[in-house]
Amino acid sequence: MGTATPQPCSTPPQSKLAAWGEACTFGDLDIVRLLAGVGSDVTAADNQQQTPLHLASQEGHAAVARLLLAREPMRRRPD
């Protein structure tokens, strides 16, 4: 028997947003750290234009919101 060659995991964008949505809505700091740590987009918006930060803030998860703010790329303010 041969050894299978590992293939890159291809996760559909909706699944990534669902993971962010669940983690941020329920305040799961460990999952949020995991998603941010593997390079998942912390600024991704769902079909209602809500980002993970919106979801965490709406539910009152301050620790999650702080982590997301620390990971969010700095945006240049318009002059």
C-alpha positions as CSV (number, residue, x, y, z in Angstrom):
1,M,0.0,0.0,0.0
2,G,1.2,3.5,-0.9
3,T,1.2,6.5,1.3
4,A,-1.4,9.1,0.4
5,T,-0.1,12.6,-0.3
6,P,-1.7,15.2,2.0
7,Q,-3.8,17.7,0.1
8,P,-4.5,21.3,1.1
9,C,-7.8,21.7,2.8
10,S,-10.2,23.8,0.8
11,T,-12.9,25.3,3.0
12,P,-15.7,27.1,1.3
13,P,-16.0,30.8,2.3
14,Q,-19.4,30.3,3.8
15,S,-17.9,27.7,6.2
16,K,-15.3,30.1,7.4
17,L,-17.9,32.8,8.0
18,A,-20.0,30.3,9.9
19,A,-17.1,29.4,12.1
20,W,-16.4,33.1,12.8
21,G,-20.1,33.7,13.4
22,E,-20.5,30.9,15.9
23,A,-17.3,31.7,17.8
24,C,-18.0,35.4,18.1
25,T,-21.7,35.1,18.8
26,F,-21.1,32.6,21.7
27,G,-17.9,34.3,22.9
28,D,-15.6,31.3,22.3
29,L,-12.3,33.0,22.8
30,D,-10.3,29.8,22.1
31,I,-11.9,29.3,18.7
32,V,-11.5,33.0,17.9
33,R,-7.8,32.7,18.7
34,L,-7.5,29.6,16.6
35,L,-9.2,31.2,13.6
36,A,-7.1,34.3,13.8
37,G,-4.0,32.3,14.4
38,V,-4.4,30.3,11.2
39,G,-4.9,33.5,9.2
40,S,-8.6,33.5,8.7
41,D,-9.8,37.0,7.7
42,V,-11.0,38.8,10.9
43,T,-12.6,41.5,8.7
44,A,-14.8,39.0,6.6
45,A,-18.4,40.1,6.4
46,D,-21.5,37.9,6.2
47,N,-24.4,38.5,3.8
48,Q,-25.7,41.2,6.2
49,Q,-22.3,43.0,6.2
50,Q,-21.6,42.0,9.8
51,T,-18.0,41.2,10.7
52,P,-16.8,39.0,13.6
53,L,-16.3,42.2,15.6
54,H,-19.9,43.3,15.0
55,L,-21.1,39.9,16.2
56,A,-18.9,39.8,19.3
57,S,-19.8,43.4,20.3
58,Q,-23.6,42.8,19.8
59,E,-23.4,39.9,22.2
60,G,-21.3,41.7,24.8
61,H,-18.2,39.6,24.4
62,A,-15.6,42.2,25.3
63,A,-12.6,39.8,25.4
64,V,-13.4,38.5,21.9
65,A,-13.9,42.1,20.6
66,R,-10.5,43.2,22.1
67,L,-8.7,40.2,20.5
68,L,-10.4,41.0,17.1
69,L,-9.4,44.7,17.3
70,A,-5.8,43.7,18.0
71,R,-5.8,41.4,14.9
72,E,-7.7,43.8,12.6
73,P,-5.4,45.5,10.1
74,M,-5.1,49.2,10.7
75,R,-7.1,51.2,8.3
76,R,-5.8,54.5,7.0
77,R,-8.1,57.4,7.9
78,P,-9.1,59.6,4.9
79,D,-7.4,63.0,4.9
